[in-house]
Amino acid sequence: MIDTTVNQRIKMLVDEFERGNKLVFSKRVGISNQALGDIIGGKMTNPSYLSLCKIAKALPKVRIEWLLLGEGEMLKTLATEDTGVKKSAVSAASSVKPFSIEPGAPSTHEGKTVPTFRVKGESMPSLPGTDLVQQVAKNTREIELMQQALETVVAELRQLASK
């Protein structure tokens, strides 16, 4: 993918979600039309943390890594829920008889401590093609990446504020 600025990526979102209509987009995400125009026009080269958060919250299908860093695809894939678990696995799990999940002792997987759970009930859910421990580790890594990206944005905002 060609390197883009956060301003260009926000313009791409306006085009993708509102066919280029800045007024409708600004209302949808909750930022002023003036601020959006300044961002897209390049007058505001570093959109505020608040503006980025509003965009991310209003557009949950947009990958935060893409918005902040330009990494990966713009949109989350349809094959996964926000948790990363495949939809077919969620459907399979919803058809099991009643059960409960309780916290268990932490375990180590690939050198990382991950939570474990005890399943009690008539049957234990099986998630076809999904290794729960690997999925938790993957989700943990994704959360760490988002946290790092947000920390970078906060550091840049602090640096700008101190000027």
C-alpha positions in Angstrom: 0.0 0.0 0.0 1.2 3.5 -0.7 2.2 5.6 2.3 -0.6 8.0 3.3 -1.0 10.6 5.9 -3.7 10.4 8.5 -5.3 13.4 6.7 -5.4 11.4 3.5 -6.8 8.4 5.3 -9.6 10.5 6.8 -10.4 11.8 3.3 -10.6 8.2 2.1 -13.1 7.5 4.9 -15.3 10.4 3.8 -15.3 9.0 0.3 -15.9 5.5 1.4 -18.7 6.1 4.0 -20.4 9.3 2.7 -19.4 9.5 -1.0 -17.3 12.5 -0.4 -19.9 14.5 1.5 -17.9 16.2 4.3 -21.0 17.7 6.0 -22.7 14.3 6.4 -19.5 12.7 7.5 -18.7 15.4 10.1 -22.2 15.0 11.6 -21.9 11.2 11.6 -18.6 11.2 13.5 -19.3 14.2 15.7 -16.7 16.7 14.6 -17.3 20.1 13.2 -17.4 20.5 9.4 -14.8 23.3 9.7 -12.4 20.9 11.6 -13.0 18.2 9.0 -12.3 20.6 6.2 -9.1 21.8 7.9 -8.0 18.1 8.3 -8.8 17.1 4.7 -7.5 20.4 3.3 -4.1 19.9 5.1 -4.5 23.1 7.2 -4.5 20.9 10.3 -1.7 18.4 9.7 -2.1 16.6 13.0 -5.8 15.8 13.7 -6.6 16.0 17.4 -6.7 12.9 19.6 -10.4 13.6 20.3 -11.2 13.8 16.5 -9.4 10.5 15.9 -11.3 8.9 18.8 -14.6 10.2 17.5 -13.9 8.8 14.1 -12.9 5.4 15.4 -15.9 5.2 17.7 -18.4 6.2 14.9 -16.9 3.8 12.4 -16.3 0.5 14.2 -15.7 -1.3 11.0 -12.5 0.8 10.4 -9.3 -0.8 11.7 -7.7 1.6 14.2 -4.2 0.5 13.0 -5.1 1.7 9.5 -6.6 5.0 10.7 -3.6 5.9 13.0 -0.7 4.3 11.2 -1.8 3.4 7.7 -1.0 -0.3 8.3 -3.1 -3.1 6.8 -6.5 -2.9 5.3 -9.0 0.0 5.9 -11.9 -2.2 7.0 -12.1 -5.1 9.4 -12.9 -8.3 7.5 -16.4 -9.7 7.4 -15.2 -13.1 8.4 -14.4 -12.0 12.0 -16.3 -10.4 14.8 -14.5 -7.7 16.9 -13.2 -10.5 19.1 -11.5 -12.1 16.1 -13.5 -15.3 16.5 -14.8 -16.6 13.2 -18.6 -16.2 12.8 -19.1 -19.9 12.1 -17.4 -20.6 15.5 -19.8 -18.1 17.2 -22.8 -19.8 15.6 -21.5 -23.3 16.6 -21.0 -22.1 20.2 -24.5 -20.6 20.4 -26.1 -24.0 19.7 -24.6 -25.7 22.8 -26.7 -26.6 25.8 -26.4 -24.3 28.8 -23.0 -24.0 30.4 -21.1 -21.5 32.5 -17.6 -20.2 32.2 -15.5 -19.4 35.3 -12.0 -18.0 35.6 -9.2 -20.5 36.0 -5.6 -20.3 36.9 -3.4 -18.4 34.4 -1.5 -20.4 31.9 1.6 -19.8 29.8 1.4 -20.0 26.0 4.4 -19.0 23.7 6.1 -17.4 26.7 3.1 -15.2 27.6 0.7 -15.5 30.5 -2.9 -16.0 29.3 -6.1 -16.4 31.2 -7.8 -19.8 31.4 -11.4 -20.7 31.9 -13.3 -23.7 33.3 -16.4 -24.6 31.4 -19.2 -26.2 33.5 -22.5 -27.5 32.1 -24.1 -30.3 30.1 -21.6 -30.0 27.2 -18.5 -28.0 26.5 -18.8 -25.8 23.4 -16.5 -26.7 20.6 -15.4 -24.0 18.2 -14.5 -25.6 14.9 -11.1 -24.5 13.5 -10.5 -22.2 16.5 -7.8 -22.7 19.1 -9.0 -20.6 22.0 -5.6 -20.1 23.5 -4.1 -19.0 20.2 -7.0 -16.7 19.7 -6.6 -15.1 23.1 -2.9 -14.6 22.4 -3.6 -13.1 19.0 -6.2 -10.7 20.5 -3.8 -9.8 23.3 -1.2 -8.9 20.7 -3.7 -6.8 18.7 -4.7 -4.9 21.9 -1.0 -4.3 22.6 -0.5 -2.9 19.1 -3.5 -0.6 19.5 -2.2 0.5 22.9 1.2 1.3 21.4 -0.4 3.3 18.5 -2.5 5.3 21.0 0.5 5.9 23.2 2.4 7.2 20.1 -0.5 9.6 19.3 -0.6 10.8 22.9 3.1 11.4 22.9 2.9 13.4 19.6 0.0 15.4 21.0 1.9 16.2 24.2 4.9 17.2 22.1 2.7 19.5 20.0 1.1 21.0 23.1 4.5 21.8 24.6 5.5 23.9 21.6 
